[in-house]
Amino acid sequence: MALNTKEIRQRIKGFKSTQQITKAMEMVAAAKVRRVQTRALAARPYAAKISEMFAAVTNQLPPGENLSKLLTPREVKNVLLIVITSDKGLAGAYNANVLRHAAGRIREWTEKGIEPQLLIVGTKGVNFFRHSKVKVAQSYQHLPQIPTFTEATIIVEEFTKLYSEGQVDRVEFVHTKFHSMIRFTPEVVTLLPAERKETANSGFKAEYLFEPSAAEMIEDLIPTYLQTVVYQGMLESSTSFFASQMTAMGAASKNAGELIQHMTLVLNKARQAAITQEISEVVGGAAALKA
């Protein structure tokens, strides 16, 4: 069914309004991604040093010693998955990729006969799992879009409490790793039990002296290590979200522009057809009068 010129103008007006909104959202996302990317990149060296220190301390612990509960592996009967999503959408496939990755991990544990629990960050994740059979132990919504260490500390305190009380035997962290403005991938990191890490092989083995002992230091180091890993993961996820949103809004603005051009061409053709018809009617009328 052909549209009249009034309907075409209304559609063009709607497309222009949409384009203004998507361009504004693209600029806002671009500003935010720069801020959070700066923090994420600045935090990486600190996170790397904490991991290095954690590896150095755990490598000095005598094997078989009665260590912290957070370091001692045990039979896995209950698993907690921490899933980082966003509160808002309009970010392309960002949330879908994270949730698909989390659902795949849930399926893997379910096939082993273990029903995981969830600690969800973000409204999109809460809504996705709302009608599922998976138990949600805790959820956090409407946290600051640019994460701070405070939120990471709250989350760490929550899952370390569940682990220390024996309610869960393993804690895994599902978040997005930021690589570039167009590449970010979901990944799973095991948080508890905190695994002993190997120090980087640089051709020689360094020896460390600890005061107090490594066994005493580990009690204070583990919470700091976990907070740093969670905070870094939240920063990486936030950066990925804003980068994805900026890309999605840029594509939406481009598509709106193409639709505006197409509808403008249709409008011009409709106007030309109307003018041609009016000229034909005038010529026909004049010919009829002469006859």
C-alpha positions as CSV (number, residue, x, y, z in Angstrom):
1,M,0.0,0.0,0.0
2,A,1.5,3.3,-1.1
3,L,1.9,6.0,1.5
4,N,0.7,9.5,0.9
5,T,3.1,12.5,1.4
6,K,1.7,13.3,4.9
7,E,2.5,9.8,6.2
8,I,5.9,9.9,4.6
9,R,6.7,13.2,6.2
10,Q,5.6,11.8,9.6
11,R,7.9,8.8,9.2
12,I,10.8,11.0,8.3
13,K,10.1,13.2,11.3
14,G,10.1,10.0,13.5
15,F,13.4,8.8,12.1
16,K,15.0,12.1,12.7
17,S,13.8,12.1,16.3
18,T,15.2,8.6,16.7
19,Q,18.5,9.6,15.2
20,Q,18.9,12.5,17.6
21,I,18.3,10.2,20.5
22,T,20.8,7.6,19.3
23,K,23.4,10.2,18.5
24,A,23.0,11.6,22.0
25,M,23.3,8.2,23.6
26,E,26.4,7.4,21.5
27,M,28.1,10.5,22.7
28,V,27.2,9.8,26.3
29,A,28.5,6.2,26.0
30,A,31.7,7.5,24.3
31,A,32.3,9.9,27.2
32,K,31.7,7.2,29.8
33,V,33.7,4.5,28.1
34,R,36.7,6.8,28.1
35,R,36.4,7.4,31.8
36,V,35.9,3.7,32.8
37,Q,38.5,2.5,30.3
38,T,41.1,4.8,31.9
39,R,40.3,3.3,35.3
40,A,40.3,-0.3,34.0
41,L,43.7,0.1,32.3
42,A,45.2,1.9,35.3
43,A,44.0,-0.9,37.6
44,R,45.6,-3.7,35.6
45,P,49.2,-3.2,36.8
46,Y,47.9,-3.1,40.4
47,A,45.8,-6.3,39.9
48,A,48.9,-8.0,38.3
49,K,51.1,-7.1,41.3
50,I,48.5,-8.3,43.7
51,S,48.3,-11.6,41.8
52,E,52.1,-11.8,41.8
53,M,52.3,-11.2,45.5
54,F,49.5,-13.8,46.1
55,A,51.5,-16.3,44.1
56,A,54.7,-15.5,46.0
57,V,53.0,-16.0,49.4
58,T,51.1,-19.1,48.5
59,N,54.3,-20.7,47.0
60,Q,56.0,-20.2,50.4
61,L,53.3,-22.0,52.3
62,P,54.3,-25.5,53.6
63,P,52.3,-28.2,51.8
64,G,49.8,-30.0,53.9
65,E,49.7,-27.2,56.5
66,N,46.3,-26.4,58.0
67,L,45.6,-23.2,56.0
68,S,42.8,-20.7,55.7
69,K,39.4,-22.1,54.8
70,L,39.5,-19.9,51.7
71,L,42.6,-21.8,50.4
72,T,41.6,-25.3,51.3
73,P,39.9,-27.3,48.5
74,R,37.0,-29.5,49.4
75,E,34.4,-31.7,47.7
76,V,32.2,-29.6,45.5
77,K,28.5,-30.1,46.4
78,N,27.3,-26.5,45.9
79,V,28.6,-23.9,43.4
80,L,28.0,-20.1,43.4
81,L,28.2,-18.3,40.1
82,I,28.7,-14.5,40.2
83,V,27.3,-13.0,37.0
84,I,28.0,-9.4,36.0
85,T,25.5,-7.8,33.7
86,S,24.2,-4.2,33.2
87,D,21.2,-2.4,34.4
88,K,20.4,-1.0,31.0
89,G,20.2,-2.3,27.5
90,L,20.7,-0.8,24.0
91,A,24.2,-2.3,24.0
92,G,23.9,-4.8,21.2
93,A,24.7,-8.4,22.2
94,Y,26.7,-7.5,25.3
95,N,24.3,-8.9,27.9
96,A,23.2,-11.8,25.7
97,N,26.7,-13.0,25.4
98,V,27.4,-12.9,29.1
99,L,24.1,-14.6,30.0
100,R,24.6,-17.2,27.3
101,H,28.1,-17.9,28.8
102,A,26.6,-18.1,32.3
103,A,23.8,-20.4,31.2
104,G,26.3,-22.7,29.5
105,R,28.3,-22.9,32.8
106,I,25.2,-23.6,34.7
107,R,24.4,-26.4,32.3
108,E,27.9,-27.9,32.7
109,W,27.4,-28.1,36.5
110,T,23.9,-29.4,36.2
111,E,25.1,-32.3,34.0
112,K,27.5,-33.2,36.8
113,G,24.6,-33.4,39.2
114,I,25.3,-30.0,40.9
115,E,22.6,-27.3,41.0
116,P,24.5,-23.9,41.1
117,Q,23.4,-20.8,43.0
118,L,23.7,-17.3,41.5
119,L,24.9,-13.9,42.8
120,I,23.7,-11.5,40.1
121,V,24.9,-8.0,39.5
122,G,22.7,-5.9,37.1
123,T,19.0,-5.7,36.3
124,K,19.4,-7.6,33.0
125,G,20.7,-10.6,34.7
126,V,18.1,-10.5,37.4
127,N,15.3,-10.3,34.8
128,F,16.8,-13.1,32.7
129,F,17.0,-15.6,35.6
130,R,13.8,-14.4,37.3
131,H,11.7,-17.3,35.9
132,S,14.4,-19.9,35.8
133,K,14.8,-22.8,38.3
134,V,18.2,-21.6,39.4
135,K,18.4,-20.3,42.9
136,V,19.5,-16.7,43.3
137,A,21.4,-16.3,46.6
138,Q,21.8,-12.5,46.2
139,S,21.3,-9.8,43.6
140,Y,22.5,-6.2,43.2
141,Q,20.8,-3.7,41.0
142,H,21.4,0.0,40.2
143,L,25.0,0.0,41.3
144,P,27.1,2.9,40.0
145,Q,27.7,2.6,36.3
146,I,31.4,3.2,36.9
147,P,32.3,0.7,39.6
148,T,34.2,1.5,42.8
149,F,36.2,-0.6,45.2
150,T,33.3,-0.4,47.7
151,E,30.9,-2.4,45.5
152,A,33.6,-5.0,45.0
153,T,34.2,-5.3,48.7
154,I,30.5,-5.8,49.4
155,I,30.3,-8.6,46.9
156,V,33.4,-10.3,48.2
157,E,32.1,-10.1,51.8
158,E,28.9,-11.8,50.7
159,F,30.4,-14.8,48.9
160,T,33.2,-15.3,51.4
161,K,30.6,-15.5,54.1
162,L,28.7,-18.2,52.1
163,Y,31.9,-20.1,51.5
164,S,33.1,-19.9,55.1
165,E,29.7,-21.1,56.4
166,G,29.9,-24.1,54.1
167,Q,26.8,-23.1,52.0
168,V,28.9,-23.2,48.8
169,D,32.1,-25.1,48.0
170,R,33.2,-23.3,45.0
171,V,32.8,-19.7,43.7
172,E,33.1,-18.7,40.0
173,F,33.1,-15.3,38.5
174,V,31.5,-14.7,35.1
175,H,32.4,-11.3,33.6
176,T,33.5,-9.7,30.4
177,K,37.2,-9.2,29.5
178,F,37.8,-6.0,27.6
179,H,40.2,-6.3,24.7
180,S,39.4,-3.3,22.5
181,M,36.4,-1.1,21.6
182,I,35.1,-3.8,19.3
183,R,36.2,-6.9,21.1
184,F,35.3,-8.2,24.5
185,T,34.8,-11.8,25.5
186,P,33.0,-13.5,28.5
187,E,35.2,-15.5,30.8
188,V,35.0,-17.6,33.9
189,V,37.4,-17.1,36.8
190,T,37.5,-19.3,39.9
191,L,37.6,-17.2,43.1
192,L,37.2,-19.8,45.8
193,P,38.9,-21.9,46.9
194,A,41.7,-19.4,46.1
195,E,44.1,-21.4,44.0
196,R,47.8,-21.4,44.5
197,K,49.4,-19.6,41.5
198,E,52.7,-20.3,39.9
199,T,55.1,-17.3,39.8
200,A,56.3,-16.2,36.4
201,N,59.2,-18.2,35.1
202,S,61.9,-15.7,34.4
203,G,64.9,-18.1,34.3
204,F,65.5,-18.1,38.1
205,K,63.5,-18.7,41.2
206,A,63.3,-15.8,43.6
207,E,63.4,-16.4,47.3
208,Y,61.2,-14.2,49.6
209,L,61.5,-13.5,53.3
210,F,58.2,-12.7,55.1
211,E,57.6,-10.9,58.3
212,P,55.3,-12.1,59.7
213,S,55.2,-15.6,58.3
214,A,53.5,-16.4,54.9
215,A,50.8,-18.4,56.8
216,E,49.9,-15.3,58.8
217,M,50.1,-12.9,55.8
218,I,47.8,-15.0,53.7
219,E,44.8,-14.3,56.0
220,D,45.0,-10.6,55.2
221,L,46.1,-11.0,51.6
222,I,43.3,-13.3,50.4
223,P,40.5,-10.7,50.9
224,T,42.6,-8.0,49.2
225,Y,43.3,-10.4,46.3
226,L,39.6,-11.3,45.9
227,Q,38.5,-7.7,46.1
228,T,41.1,-6.7,43.4
229,V,40.0,-9.5,41.1
230,V,36.3,-8.7,41.4
231,Y,36.9,-4.9,41.1
232,Q,39.0,-5.5,38.0
233,G,36.3,-7.7,36.5
234,M,33.6,-5.2,37.2
235,L,35.7,-2.4,35.5
236,E,36.3,-4.6,32.5
237,S,32.6,-5.5,32.2
238,S,31.6,-1.8,32.5
239,T,34.1,-0.8,29.9
240,S,32.8,-3.5,27.6
241,F,29.2,-2.5,28.1
242,F,29.8,1.2,27.3
243,A,31.9,0.2,24.2
244,S,29.1,-2.1,23.0
245,Q,26.5,0.6,23.7
246,M,28.5,3.2,21.8
247,T,28.9,0.8,18.8
248,A,25.2,-0.1,18.9
249,M,24.0,3.5,19.0
250,G,26.5,4.5,16.2
251,A,25.0,1.7,14.1
252,A,21.5,2.8,15.0
253,S,22.2,6.4,14.0
254,K,23.7,5.3,10.7
255,N,20.6,3.1,10.0
256,A,18.3,6.0,10.8
257,G,20.2,8.2,8.4
258,E,19.9,5.7,5.7
259,L,16.1,5.4,6.3
260,I,15.8,9.2,6.2
261,Q,17.5,9.3,2.9
262,H,15.3,6.5,1.5
263,M,12.1,8.0,2.8
264,T,13.2,11.4,1.4
265,L,13.6,9.9,-2.0
266,V,10.2,8.2,-1.7
267,L,8.7,11.6,-0.7
268,N,10.3,13.3,-3.7
269,K,9.0,10.6,-6.1
270,A,5.5,10.9,-4.6
271,R,5.6,14.7,-4.9
272,Q,6.8,14.4,-8.5
273,A,4.1,11.9,-9.3
274,A,1.4,14.2,-7.8
275,I,2.7,17.2,-9.8
276,T,2.8,15.1,-13.0
277,Q,-0.8,14.0,-12.3
278,E,-2.0,17.6,-11.7
279,I,-0.3,18.7,-15.0
280,S,-2.0,15.9,-16.8
281,E,-5.3,16.8,-15.4
282,V,-4.8,20.5,-16.4
283,V,-3.8,19.5,-19.9
284,G,-6.7,17.1,-20.2
285,G,-9.1,19.7,-19.0
286,A,-7.8,22.3,-21.5
287,A,-8.1,19.8,-24.3
288,A,-11.6,19.0,-23.4
289,L,-12.6,22.7,-23.4
290,K,-11.1,23.2,-26.9
291,A,-13.0,20.2,-28.1
